[in-house]
Amino acid sequence: MSAEEVALLRAELGVPLPDCFTALDGPQALLLARSLRRARERRVSGLNEAVEDALTLVPALTREPVRRMLFRQG
């Protein structure tokens, strides 16, 4: 596995790589990194959908202020 593939996997996992990952070859490492990224994207998408569904329970005129209070950025 190249240094670039190690860095990509480490970035996707967010932690140091387990020792067993050294057995992966380049294509396997790339496949695992892509799979981890897709899984995270699906999870984020599902959470966003759930939040939007939950906000439908809030009266329409107050949705934006509630959204801003819940998801303050900065």
C-alpha positions as CSV (number, residue, x, y, z in Angstrom):
1,M,0.0,0.0,0.0
2,S,1.4,3.4,-1.0
3,A,1.7,6.3,1.4
4,E,-1.1,8.1,-0.5
5,E,-3.4,5.1,0.1
6,V,-2.5,5.0,3.8
7,A,-3.2,8.7,4.1
8,L,-6.6,8.3,2.4
9,L,-7.6,5.4,4.6
10,R,-6.4,7.2,7.7
11,A,-8.4,10.3,6.7
12,E,-11.6,8.2,6.1
13,L,-11.2,6.4,9.4
14,G,-10.2,9.4,11.4
15,V,-7.8,7.3,13.5
16,P,-4.5,5.5,13.0
17,L,-4.8,2.4,10.9
18,P,-5.2,-1.0,12.6
19,D,-2.2,-3.3,12.1
20,C,-4.2,-5.7,10.0
21,F,-4.7,-3.1,7.3
22,T,-1.1,-3.5,6.3
23,A,-2.2,-6.7,4.6
24,L,-4.3,-4.8,2.1
25,D,-2.9,-4.1,-1.3
26,G,-3.5,-0.8,-3.2
27,P,-6.8,-1.6,-4.9
28,Q,-8.2,-3.1,-1.7
29,A,-7.3,0.0,0.3
30,L,-8.9,2.3,-2.3
31,L,-12.0,0.1,-2.3
32,L,-12.2,0.2,1.5
33,A,-11.7,4.0,1.5
34,R,-14.4,4.6,-1.1
35,S,-16.8,2.2,0.8
36,L,-16.2,4.1,4.1
37,R,-16.8,7.4,2.4
38,R,-20.1,6.2,0.8
39,A,-21.3,4.8,4.1
40,R,-20.6,8.0,5.8
41,E,-22.4,10.0,3.1
42,R,-25.4,7.7,3.3
43,R,-25.5,8.1,7.1
44,V,-25.3,11.9,6.8
45,S,-28.0,12.0,4.1
46,G,-30.2,9.8,6.3
47,L,-29.7,12.1,9.3
48,N,-30.5,15.1,7.2
49,E,-33.7,13.6,6.0
50,A,-34.7,12.6,9.5
51,V,-34.1,16.2,10.7
52,E,-36.2,17.6,7.9
53,D,-39.0,15.1,8.7
54,A,-38.9,16.0,12.3
55,L,-39.0,19.7,11.5
56,T,-42.4,19.1,9.8
57,L,-43.8,18.7,13.3
58,V,-42.8,22.3,14.0
59,P,-45.3,25.0,12.9
60,A,-44.3,26.4,9.5
61,L,-43.7,29.9,10.6
62,T,-41.2,28.8,13.3
63,R,-39.2,26.2,11.3
64,E,-36.5,28.5,10.2
65,P,-35.8,30.1,13.6
66,V,-35.9,26.6,15.2
67,R,-33.5,25.3,12.5
68,R,-31.1,28.2,13.2
69,M,-31.2,27.5,16.9
70,L,-30.6,23.8,16.5
71,F,-27.9,24.1,13.9
72,R,-26.0,27.2,14.7
73,Q,-22.9,27.5,12.6
74,G,-19.8,29.4,13.7
